[in-house]
Amino acid sequence: MRLSDFDFDLPDDLIALRPASPRETARLLVVRPGEGLEDLTVGDLPGLLRAGDALVFNDTRVIPARLDGRREARAEGGGDGHAVAVEATLHKRLSPNRWSAFMRPGKRLKAGDRVRFGASDDRACEGAALDATVTAKGEGGEVELAFDLSGPDLDMAINTRGHMPLPPYIAAKRPEDEQDRSDYQTVYAREDGSVAAPTAGLHFTPDLLARLAAAGVSQHFVTLHVGAGTFLPVKVDDVADHRMHPEYGEVSAGTAAALNAVRAAGGRIVCVGTTSLRLLESATGEDGVTQPWAGETAIFITPGYRFRAADLLMTNFHLPKSTLFMLVSAFSGYGTMKAAYAHAIATGYRFYSYGDSSLLWRAD
């Protein structure tokens, strides 16, 4: 299929800049292929599921991965001789003191450059410094940073100096603030490592989770650390030529066994978010059995893919020409999702990370 097949006109004012409050009051578009659409709210979810179903959540925790800094002036003969303002978005940890990051402006950096992040005028407390050396440079502004700090000390400094990595569609309209520290985090997040939130999970509250449990819907957790590559646009005309950035994930033996038992008993697997779906599909064989799994996945799901693990998918509304709109088109059908998105736009659903949600049944 062509990239243009997944394009649609999205009014700019439908990209949400703040989440619904309370979280579960967000709108929920129910999409049953062949049966039409239903407009509800996320708080109605317990009535849409049945006892014996299983919800699968991604428990990754977003770190404040965006760092503002300056490239130090180069020594004589080493270049322009001037300090340059830079911005880094960390997206993959390589070792206790090394991260791969997307840098802006990436073209102004080269291996050996020193970068000082955060306030740097007061050097009285060296323990507060967050300095790094560019050790390698890739394509598209991607670099490898070796920090002077390591392990927990580096984690603490990033948490202190970093900003929540809001998607560019939000960050272009307003600055990140303290409210985003809680808004851009699920209530069940526990495994540090993501630079983007698994946004379908942002709609859940402790009360909603309790009501789902009371309805007999079990809850299970997997971990997929979402990378900054999720924000990168598709740049090829033939979608088959696109390559996803690898992301690290884990499915524990206990979770795999529990989900296999749910399926054997006739229950449905309901993935909360495309991240949990992509991870489960990576861990599930053609026989439909989910195995314990740990490693990187670069699975790219487009129409024609045969799903192995998920029966339903709860997910937010995605942007035109994005890999995630391709995924939902594969899950519920291309024509179904084009119609669903046309309805969502016409009736004012809010899109993207802080927007409304949908509950999708898998097409036969």
LUMBA-934966 format. One record per residue (C-alpha): residue number from 1; residue in one letter; chain; x, y, z. Coordinates in nm, 3 decimals, m for minus. Layout:
BEGIN
+-----+---------+--------+---------+---------+---------+
| num | residuo | cadena |       u |       v |       w |
+-----+---------+--------+---------+---------+---------+
| NUM |       A |      A |       X |       Y |       Z |
...
+-----+---------+--------+---------+---------+---------+
REM end
This chain:
BEGIN
+-----+---------+--------+---------+---------+---------+
| num | residuo | cadena |       u |       v |       w |
+-----+---------+--------+---------+---------+---------+
|   1 |       M |      A |   0.000 |   0.000 |   0.000 |
|   2 |       R |      A |   0.105 |   0.361 |  m0.051 |
|   3 |       L |      A |   0.164 |   0.612 |   0.225 |
|   4 |       S |      A |  m0.106 |   0.831 |   0.072 |
|   5 |       D |      A |  m0.360 |   0.554 |   0.143 |
|   6 |       F |      A |  m0.331 |   0.640 |   0.513 |
|   7 |       D |      A |  m0.369 |   1.015 |   0.480 |
|   8 |       F |      A |  m0.671 |   1.211 |   0.598 |
|   9 |       D |      A |  m0.754 |   1.570 |   0.683 |
|  10 |       L |      A |  m0.715 |   1.629 |   1.058 |
|  11 |       P |      A |  m0.812 |   1.976 |   1.183 |
|  12 |       D |      A |  m0.533 |   2.116 |   1.396 |
|  13 |       D |      A |  m0.767 |   2.204 |   1.681 |
|  14 |       L |      A |  m0.853 |   1.836 |   1.736 |
|  15 |       I |      A |  m0.502 |   1.757 |   1.867 |
|  16 |       A |      A |  m0.551 |   1.760 |   2.245 |
|  17 |       L |      A |  m0.312 |   1.974 |   2.451 |
|  18 |       R |      A |  m0.437 |   1.850 |   2.790 |
|  19 |       P |      A |  m0.604 |   1.524 |   2.897 |
|  20 |       A |      A |  m0.963 |   1.488 |   3.006 |
|  21 |       S |      A |  m1.020 |   1.529 |   3.379 |
|  22 |       P |      A |  m1.104 |   1.296 |   3.542 |
|  23 |       R |      A |  m0.917 |   1.066 |   3.306 |
|  24 |       E |      A |  m1.199 |   0.817 |   3.250 |
|  25 |       T |      A |  m1.438 |   1.089 |   3.128 |
|  26 |       A |      A |  m1.258 |   1.085 |   2.791 |
|  27 |       R |      A |  m1.478 |   0.980 |   2.500 |
|  28 |       L |      A |  m1.463 |   0.622 |   2.374 |
|  29 |       L |      A |  m1.555 |   0.527 |   2.018 |
|  30 |       V |      A |  m1.658 |   0.162 |   2.002 |
|  31 |       V |      A |  m1.577 |   0.007 |   1.665 |
|  32 |       R |      A |  m1.727 |  m0.333 |   1.579 |
|  33 |       P |      A |  m1.648 |  m0.416 |   1.214 |
|  34 |       G |      A |  m1.970 |  m0.478 |   1.025 |
|  35 |       E |      A |  m2.187 |  m0.352 |   1.311 |
|  36 |       G |      A |  m2.136 |   0.023 |   1.311 |
|  37 |       L |      A |  m2.005 |   0.269 |   1.569 |
|  38 |       E |      A |  m2.107 |   0.361 |   1.924 |
|  39 |       D |      A |  m2.016 |   0.680 |   2.115 |
|  40 |       L |      A |  m1.947 |   0.617 |   2.483 |
|  41 |       T |      A |  m1.689 |   0.720 |   2.747 |
|  42 |       V |      A |  m1.390 |   0.531 |   2.887 |
|  43 |       G |      A |  m1.581 |   0.495 |   3.214 |
|  44 |       D |      A |  m1.826 |   0.266 |   3.029 |
|  45 |       L |      A |  m1.552 |   0.009 |   2.965 |
|  46 |       P |      A |  m1.660 |  m0.243 |   3.236 |
|  47 |       G |      A |  m1.994 |  m0.283 |   3.062 |
|  48 |       L |      A |  m1.829 |  m0.353 |   2.727 |
|  49 |       L |      A |  m1.616 |  m0.641 |   2.854 |
|  50 |       R |      A |  m1.723 |  m0.964 |   3.016 |
|  51 |       A |      A |  m1.606 |  m1.183 |   3.303 |
|  52 |       G |      A |  m1.311 |  m1.393 |   3.194 |
|  53 |       D |      A |  m1.165 |  m1.130 |   2.961 |
|  54 |       A |      A |  m0.809 |  m1.014 |   3.023 |
|  55 |       L |      A |  m0.672 |  m0.660 |   2.996 |
|  56 |       V |      A |  m0.303 |  m0.633 |   2.904 |
|  57 |       F |      A |  m0.126 |  m0.313 |   3.011 |
|  58 |       N |      A |   0.220 |  m0.181 |   2.936 |
|  59 |       D |      A |   0.373 |  m0.087 |   3.273 |
|  60 |       T |      A |   0.668 |   0.110 |   3.135 |
|  61 |       R |      A |   0.742 |   0.441 |   3.306 |
|  62 |       V |      A |   0.828 |   0.757 |   3.112 |
|  63 |       I |      A |   1.154 |   0.922 |   3.210 |
|  64 |       P |      A |   1.212 |   1.299 |   3.164 |
|  65 |       A |      A |   1.421 |   1.224 |   2.858 |
|  66 |       R |      A |   1.442 |   1.564 |   2.689 |
|  67 |       L |      A |   1.753 |   1.758 |   2.786 |
|  68 |       D |      A |   1.844 |   2.117 |   2.696 |
|  69 |       G |      A |   2.213 |   2.195 |   2.677 |
|  70 |       R |      A |   2.501 |   2.358 |   2.497 |
|  71 |       R |      A |   2.781 |   2.215 |   2.290 |
|  72 |       E |      A |   3.098 |   2.360 |   2.436 |
|  73 |       A |      A |   3.312 |   2.583 |   2.216 |
|  74 |       R |      A |   3.562 |   2.377 |   2.022 |
|  75 |       A |      A |   3.934 |   2.415 |   2.063 |
|  76 |       E |      A |   4.129 |   2.619 |   1.810 |
|  77 |       G |      A |   4.122 |   2.449 |   1.471 |
|  78 |       G |      A |   3.830 |   2.227 |   1.573 |
|  79 |       G |      A |   3.548 |   2.410 |   1.402 |
|  80 |       D |      A |   3.348 |   2.728 |   1.446 |
|  81 |       G |      A |   3.480 |   2.797 |   1.798 |
|  82 |       H |      A |   3.136 |   2.886 |   1.937 |
|  83 |       A |      A |   2.908 |   2.724 |   2.191 |
|  84 |       V |      A |   2.583 |   2.601 |   2.032 |
|  85 |       A |      A |   2.245 |   2.545 |   2.198 |
|  86 |       V |      A |   2.129 |   2.184 |   2.153 |
|  87 |       E |      A |   1.838 |   1.964 |   2.255 |
|  88 |       A |      A |   1.866 |   1.590 |   2.315 |
|  89 |       T |      A |   1.587 |   1.334 |   2.336 |
|  90 |       L |      A |   1.725 |   1.016 |   2.490 |
|  91 |       H |      A |   1.570 |   0.709 |   2.334 |
|  92 |       K |      A |   1.779 |   0.400 |   2.406 |
|  93 |       R |      A |   2.013 |   0.315 |   2.692 |
|  94 |       L |      A |   2.328 |   0.142 |   2.572 |
|  95 |       S |      A |   2.519 |   0.100 |   2.901 |
|  96 |       P |      A |   2.519 |   0.249 |   3.254 |
|  97 |       N |      A |   2.659 |   0.577 |   3.120 |
|  98 |       R |      A |   2.575 |   0.574 |   2.747 |
|  99 |       W |      A |   2.256 |   0.669 |   2.567 |
| 100 |       S |      A |   2.154 |   0.690 |   2.205 |
| 101 |       A |      A |   1.976 |   1.021 |   2.148 |
| 102 |       F |      A |   1.816 |   1.231 |   1.879 |
| 103 |       M |      A |   1.989 |   1.571 |   1.878 |
| 104 |       R |      A |   1.883 |   1.905 |   1.738 |
| 105 |       P |      A |   2.063 |   2.057 |   1.556 |
| 106 |       G |      A |   2.235 |   1.727 |   1.480 |
| 107 |       K |      A |   2.436 |   1.864 |   1.189 |
| 108 |       R |      A |   2.635 |   2.091 |   1.422 |
| 109 |       L |      A |   2.772 |   1.800 |   1.625 |
| 110 |       K |      A |   3.060 |   1.564 |   1.563 |
| 111 |       A |      A |   3.236 |   1.287 |   1.757 |
| 112 |       G |      A |   3.445 |   1.428 |   2.038 |
| 113 |       D |      A |   3.221 |   1.727 |   2.108 |
| 114 |       R |      A |   3.143 |   1.799 |   2.473 |
| 115 |       V |      A |   2.785 |   1.884 |   2.567 |
| 116 |       R |      A |   2.679 |   2.041 |   2.896 |
| 117 |       F |      A |   2.314 |   1.986 |   2.990 |
| 118 |       G |      A |   2.117 |   2.199 |   3.232 |
| 119 |       A |      A |   2.239 |   2.503 |   3.424 |
| 120 |       S |      A |   2.616 |   2.516 |   3.397 |
| 121 |       D |      A |   2.727 |   2.851 |   3.539 |
| 122 |       D |      A |   2.772 |   2.728 |   3.895 |
| 123 |       R |      A |   3.033 |   2.454 |   3.901 |
| 124 |       A |      A |   3.071 |   2.453 |   4.279 |
| 125 |       C |      A |   2.891 |   2.121 |   4.302 |
| 126 |       E |      A |   3.039 |   1.888 |   4.042 |
| 127 |       G |      A |   2.798 |   1.616 |   4.148 |
| 128 |       A |      A |   2.519 |   1.823 |   3.996 |
| 129 |       A |      A |   2.690 |   1.841 |   3.656 |
| 130 |       L |      A |   2.532 |   1.657 |   3.363 |
| 131 |       D |      A |   2.799 |   1.659 |   3.095 |
| 132 |       A |      A |   2.851 |   1.419 |   2.806 |
| 133 |       T |      A |   3.081 |   1.347 |   2.515 |
| 134 |       V |      A |   2.954 |   1.270 |   2.165 |
| 135 |       T |      A |   3.117 |   0.935 |   2.088 |
| 136 |       A |      A |   2.944 |   0.850 |   1.759 |
| 137 |       K |      A |   2.709 |   1.008 |   1.508 |
| 138 |       G |      A |   2.448 |   0.835 |   1.295 |
| 139 |       E |      A |   2.190 |   0.944 |   1.043 |
| 140 |       G |      A |   1.896 |   1.176 |   1.098 |
| 141 |       G |      A |   2.043 |   1.360 |   1.397 |
| 142 |       E |      A |   2.102 |   1.044 |   1.603 |
| 143 |       V |      A |   2.415 |   1.043 |   1.820 |
| 144 |       E |      A |   2.567 |   0.836 |   2.097 |
| 145 |       L |      A |   2.635 |   1.019 |   2.423 |
| 146 |       A |      A |   2.878 |   0.904 |   2.692 |
| 147 |       F |      A |   2.788 |   1.082 |   3.017 |
| 148 |       D |      A |   3.040 |   1.161 |   3.289 |
| 149 |       L |      A |   2.793 |   1.021 |   3.543 |
| 150 |       S |      A |   2.683 |   0.657 |   3.543 |
| 151 |       G |      A |   2.416 |   0.427 |   3.680 |
| 152 |       P |      A |   2.188 |   0.564 |   3.957 |
| 153 |       D |      A |   2.382 |   0.894 |   3.968 |
| 154 |       L |      A |   2.308 |   0.951 |   3.601 |
| 155 |       D |      A |   1.943 |   0.851 |   3.648 |
| 156 |       M |      A |   1.906 |   1.103 |   3.931 |
| 157 |       A |      A |   2.064 |   1.382 |   3.727 |
| 158 |       I |      A |   1.841 |   1.312 |   3.426 |
| 159 |       N |      A |   1.534 |   1.307 |   3.650 |
| 160 |       T |      A |   1.638 |   1.645 |   3.794 |
| 161 |       R |      A |   1.743 |   1.819 |   3.473 |
| 162 |       G |      A |   1.521 |   1.652 |   3.216 |
| 163 |       H |      A |   1.181 |   1.748 |   3.079 |
| 164 |       M |      A |   0.892 |   1.516 |   2.996 |
| 165 |       P |      A |   0.928 |   1.437 |   2.624 |
| 166 |       L |      A |   0.590 |   1.557 |   2.502 |
| 167 |       P |      A |   0.513 |   1.469 |   2.140 |
| 168 |       P |      A |   0.619 |   1.742 |   1.897 |
| 169 |       Y |      A |   0.254 |   1.808 |   1.808 |
| 170 |       I |      A |   0.197 |   1.925 |   2.167 |
| 171 |       A |      A |   0.540 |   2.072 |   2.240 |
| 172 |       A |      A |   0.512 |   2.301 |   1.937 |
| 173 |       K |      A |   0.203 |   2.464 |   2.090 |
| 174 |       R |      A |   0.294 |   2.493 |   2.458 |
| 175 |       P |      A |   0.589 |   2.425 |   2.690 |
| 176 |       E |      A |   0.604 |   2.120 |   2.913 |
| 177 |       D |      A |   0.512 |   2.198 |   3.274 |
| 178 |       E |      A |   0.494 |   2.032 |   3.613 |
| 179 |       Q |      A |   0.141 |   1.900 |   3.545 |
| 180 |       D |      A |   0.278 |   1.689 |   3.261 |
| 181 |       R |      A |   0.492 |   1.496 |   3.511 |
| 182 |       S |      A |   0.173 |   1.325 |   3.629 |
| 183 |       D |      A |  m0.052 |   1.366 |   3.324 |
| 184 |       Y |      A |   0.195 |   1.194 |   3.090 |
| 185 |       Q |      A |   0.228 |   0.885 |   3.311 |
| 186 |       T |      A |  m0.006 |   0.592 |   3.365 |
| 187 |       V |      A |  m0.122 |   0.525 |   3.720 |
| 188 |       Y |      A |   0.035 |   0.177 |   3.705 |
| 189 |       A |      A |   0.374 |   0.276 |   3.558 |
| 190 |       R |      A |   0.663 |   0.107 |   3.737 |
| 191 |       E |      A |   0.948 |   0.014 |   3.498 |
| 192 |       D |      A |   1.164 |   0.315 |   3.404 |
| 193 |       G |      A |   1.271 |   0.334 |   3.042 |
| 194 |       S |      A |   1.025 |   0.498 |   2.801 |
| 195 |       V |      A |   1.058 |   0.832 |   2.631 |
| 196 |       A |      A |   0.694 |   0.830 |   2.522 |
| 197 |       A |      A |   0.387 |   0.725 |   2.717 |
| 198 |       P |      A |   0.174 |   0.420 |   2.628 |
| 199 |       T |      A |  m0.108 |   0.668 |   2.588 |
| 200 |       A |      A |  m0.412 |   0.438 |   2.585 |
| 201 |       G |      A |  m0.331 |   0.365 |   2.948 |
| 202 |       L |      A |  m0.348 |   0.732 |   3.046 |
| 203 |       H |      A |  m0.728 |   0.701 |   3.067 |
| 204 |       F |      A |  m0.727 |   0.456 |   3.359 |
| 205 |       T |      A |  m0.781 |   0.553 |   3.722 |
| 206 |       P |      A |  m0.762 |   0.337 |   4.036 |
| 207 |       D |      A |  m1.142 |   0.348 |   4.054 |
| 208 |       L |      A |  m1.185 |   0.227 |   3.695 |
| 209 |       L |      A |  m0.933 |  m0.053 |   3.751 |
| 210 |       A |      A |  m1.126 |  m0.160 |   4.063 |
| 211 |       R |      A |  m1.457 |  m0.163 |   3.874 |
| 212 |       L |      A |  m1.305 |  m0.374 |   3.598 |
| 213 |       A |      A |  m1.172 |  m0.622 |   3.853 |
| 214 |       A |      A |  m1.516 |  m0.638 |   4.018 |
| 215 |       A |      A |  m1.663 |  m0.721 |   3.676 |
| 216 |       G |      A |  m1.436 |  m1.027 |   3.652 |
| 217 |       V |      A |  m1.189 |  m0.877 |   3.404 |
| 218 |       S |      A |  m0.834 |  m0.979 |   3.495 |
| 219 |       Q |      A |  m0.539 |  m0.742 |   3.460 |
| 220 |       H |      A |  m0.192 |  m0.835 |   3.337 |
| 221 |       F |      A |   0.124 |  m0.638 |   3.269 |
| 222 |       V |      A |   0.396 |  m0.649 |   3.008 |
| 223 |       T |      A |   0.679 |  m0.400 |   2.956 |
| 224 |       L |      A |   0.772 |  m0.229 |   2.630 |
| 225 |       H |      A |   0.999 |   0.073 |   2.656 |
| 226 |       V |      A |   0.871 |   0.317 |   2.395 |
| 227 |       G |      A |   1.144 |   0.496 |   2.201 |
| 228 |       A |      A |   1.155 |   0.840 |   2.040 |
| 229 |       G |      A |   1.130 |   0.666 |   1.704 |
| 230 |       T |      A |   0.755 |   0.654 |   1.764 |
| 231 |       F |      A |   0.745 |   1.026 |   1.677 |
| 232 |       L |      A |   0.938 |   0.993 |   1.350 |
| 233 |       P |      A |   0.736 |   1.032 |   1.030 |
| 234 |       V |      A |   0.718 |   0.767 |   0.761 |
| 235 |       K |      A |   0.932 |   0.897 |   0.473 |
| 236 |       V |      A |   0.877 |   0.628 |   0.207 |
| 237 |       D |      A |   0.599 |   0.612 |  m0.051 |
| 238 |       D |      A |   0.568 |   0.232 |  m0.036 |
| 239 |       V |      A |   0.490 |   0.146 |   0.327 |
| 240 |       A |      A |   0.658 |  m0.194 |   0.283 |
| 241 |       D |      A |   0.989 |  m0.009 |   0.267 |
| 242 |       H |      A |   0.951 |   0.150 |   0.611 |
| 243 |       R |      A |   1.162 |   0.019 |   0.900 |
| 244 |       M |      A |   1.062 |   0.060 |   1.264 |
| 245 |       H |      A |   1.309 |   0.157 |   1.537 |
| 246 |       P |      A |   1.369 |  m0.145 |   1.767 |
| 247 |       E |      A |   1.225 |  m0.120 |   2.118 |
| 248 |       Y |      A |   1.302 |  m0.341 |   2.417 |
| 249 |       G |      A |   1.023 |  m0.541 |   2.578 |
| 250 |       E |      A |   0.954 |  m0.826 |   2.819 |
| 251 |       V |      A |   0.669 |  m1.074 |   2.870 |
| 252 |       S |      A |   0.718 |  m1.268 |   3.192 |
| 253 |       A |      A |   0.657 |  m1.642 |   3.221 |
| 254 |       G |      A |   0.373 |  m1.573 |   3.463 |
| 255 |       T |      A |   0.197 |  m1.332 |   3.228 |
| 256 |       A |      A |   0.240 |  m1.563 |   2.930 |
| 257 |       A |      A |   0.091 |  m1.857 |   3.123 |
| 258 |       A |      A |  m0.200 |  m1.646 |   3.252 |
| 259 |       L |      A |  m0.290 |  m1.519 |   2.904 |
| 260 |       N |      A |  m0.273 |  m1.867 |   2.756 |
| 261 |       A |      A |  m0.509 |  m1.986 |   3.031 |
| 262 |       V |      A |  m0.753 |  m1.701 |   2.958 |
| 263 |       R |      A |  m0.755 |  m1.791 |   2.590 |
| 264 |       A |      A |  m0.804 |  m2.162 |   2.663 |
| 265 |       A |      A |  m1.102 |  m2.079 |   2.886 |
| 266 |       G |      A |  m1.270 |  m1.877 |   2.611 |
| 267 |       G |      A |  m1.179 |  m1.533 |   2.741 |
| 268 |       R |      A |  m1.071 |  m1.248 |   2.518 |
| 269 |       I |      A |  m0.733 |  m1.073 |   2.521 |
| 270 |       V |      A |  m0.784 |  m0.696 |   2.531 |
| 271 |       C |      A |  m0.465 |  m0.502 |   2.463 |
| 272 |       V |      A |  m0.451 |  m0.156 |   2.615 |
| 273 |       G |      A |  m0.247 |   0.034 |   2.360 |
| 274 |       T |      A |  m0.057 |  m0.050 |   2.046 |
| 275 |       T |      A |   0.261 |  m0.106 |   2.250 |
| 276 |       S |      A |   0.119 |  m0.399 |   2.446 |
| 277 |       L |      A |  m0.033 |  m0.537 |   2.124 |
| 278 |       R |      A |   0.295 |  m0.516 |   1.930 |
| 279 |       L |      A |   0.482 |  m0.686 |   2.215 |
| 280 |       L |      A |   0.225 |  m0.967 |   2.253 |
| 281 |       E |      A |   0.227 |  m1.027 |   1.879 |
| 282 |       S |      A |   0.607 |  m1.054 |   1.894 |
| 283 |       A |      A |   0.584 |  m1.310 |   2.176 |
| 284 |       T |      A |   0.304 |  m1.524 |   2.026 |
| 285 |       G |      A |   0.358 |  m1.800 |   1.772 |
| 286 |       E |      A |   0.141 |  m1.897 |   1.478 |
| 287 |       D |      A |  m0.023 |  m2.156 |   1.706 |
| 288 |       G |      A |  m0.160 |  m1.870 |   1.919 |
| 289 |       V |      A |   0.050 |  m1.963 |   2.223 |
| 290 |       T |      A |   0.225 |  m1.674 |   2.400 |
| 291 |       Q |      A |   0.578 |  m1.751 |   2.519 |
| 292 |       P |      A |   0.793 |  m1.577 |   2.780 |
| 293 |       W |      A |   0.988 |  m1.322 |   2.583 |
| 294 |       A |      A |   1.261 |  m1.061 |   2.630 |
| 295 |       G |      A |   1.440 |  m0.865 |   2.361 |
| 296 |       E |      A |   1.396 |  m0.598 |   2.098 |
| 297 |       T |      A |   1.103 |  m0.587 |   1.862 |
| 298 |       A |      A |   1.071 |  m0.388 |   1.542 |
| 299 |       I |      A |   0.743 |  m0.546 |   1.436 |
| 300 |       F |      A |   0.559 |  m0.334 |   1.177 |
| 301 |       I |      A |   0.190 |  m0.417 |   1.140 |
| 302 |       T |      A |   0.004 |  m0.314 |   0.824 |
| 303 |       P |      A |  m0.315 |  m0.436 |   0.652 |
| 304 |       G |      A |  m0.280 |  m0.802 |   0.561 |
| 305 |       Y |      A |  m0.115 |  m0.898 |   0.890 |
| 306 |       R |      A |  m0.269 |  m1.203 |   1.062 |
| 307 |       F |      A |  m0.311 |  m1.134 |   1.434 |
| 308 |       R |      A |  m0.220 |  m1.410 |   1.677 |
| 309 |       A |      A |  m0.274 |  m1.271 |   2.026 |
| 310 |       A |      A |  m0.520 |  m0.983 |   2.054 |
| 311 |       D |      A |  m0.898 |  m0.995 |   2.024 |
| 312 |       L |      A |  m0.973 |  m0.632 |   2.114 |
| 313 |       L |      A |  m0.760 |  m0.319 |   2.116 |
| 314 |       M |      A |  m0.807 |  m0.001 |   2.316 |
| 315 |       T |      A |  m0.611 |   0.283 |   2.158 |
| 316 |       N |      A |  m0.613 |   0.659 |   2.112 |
| 317 |       F |      A |  m0.666 |   0.833 |   1.780 |
| 318 |       H |      A |  m0.353 |   0.852 |   1.568 |
| 319 |       L |      A |  m0.213 |   1.095 |   1.318 |
| 320 |       P |      A |  m0.244 |   1.078 |   0.939 |
| 321 |       K |      A |   0.016 |   0.866 |   0.758 |
| 322 |       S |      A |   0.143 |   0.721 |   1.090 |
| 323 |       T |      A |   0.247 |   0.361 |   1.150 |
| 324 |       L |      A |  m0.018 |   0.344 |   1.424 |
| 325 |       F |      A |  m0.302 |   0.434 |   1.189 |
| 326 |       M |      A |  m0.169 |   0.156 |   0.965 |
| 327 |       L |      A |  m0.182 |  m0.082 |   1.264 |
| 328 |       V |      A |  m0.544 |  m0.005 |   1.355 |
| 329 |       S |      A |  m0.638 |  m0.036 |   0.987 |
| 330 |       A |      A |  m0.486 |  m0.385 |   0.993 |
| 331 |       F |      A |  m0.671 |  m0.472 |   1.314 |
| 332 |       S |      A |  m1.029 |  m0.365 |   1.235 |
| 333 |       G |      A |  m1.008 |  m0.328 |   0.858 |
| 334 |       Y |      A |  m0.895 |  m0.042 |   0.636 |
| 335 |       G |      A |  m1.241 |   0.066 |   0.528 |
| 336 |       T |      A |  m1.380 |   0.036 |   0.881 |
| 337 |       M |      A |  m1.110 |   0.259 |   1.026 |
| 338 |       K |      A |  m1.133 |   0.519 |   0.751 |
| 339 |       A |      A |  m1.505 |   0.546 |   0.831 |
| 340 |       A |      A |  m1.441 |   0.546 |   1.208 |
| 341 |       Y |      A |  m1.188 |   0.828 |   1.181 |
| 342 |       A |      A |  m1.419 |   1.029 |   0.955 |
| 343 |       H |      A |  m1.688 |   0.995 |   1.224 |
| 344 |       A |      A |  m1.442 |   1.089 |   1.501 |
| 345 |       I |      A |  m1.335 |   1.403 |   1.317 |
| 346 |       A |      A |  m1.690 |   1.503 |   1.230 |
| 347 |       T |      A |  m1.805 |   1.466 |   1.591 |
| 348 |       G |      A |  m1.508 |   1.635 |   1.757 |
| 349 |       Y |      A |  m1.310 |   1.350 |   1.912 |
| 350 |       R |      A |  m0.973 |   1.468 |   2.045 |
| 351 |       F |      A |  m0.665 |   1.311 |   1.888 |
| 352 |       Y |      A |  m0.323 |   1.186 |   1.993 |
| 353 |       S |      A |  m0.150 |   1.140 |   2.327 |
| 354 |       Y |      A |  m0.383 |   1.344 |   2.547 |
| 355 |       G |      A |  m0.689 |   1.277 |   2.334 |
| 356 |       D |      A |  m0.990 |   1.047 |   2.344 |
| 357 |       S |      A |  m0.986 |   0.671 |   2.295 |
| 358 |       S |      A |  m1.139 |   0.390 |   2.094 |
| 359 |       L |      A |  m1.219 |   0.024 |   2.158 |
| 360 |       L |      A |  m1.168 |  m0.186 |   1.848 |
| 361 |       W |      A |  m1.293 |  m0.536 |   1.775 |
| 362 |       R |      A |  m1.067 |  m0.739 |   1.549 |
| 363 |       A |      A |  m1.196 |  m0.794 |   1.196 |
| 364 |       D |      A |  m1.248 |  m1.155 |   1.094 |
+-----+---------+--------+---------+---------+---------+
REM end
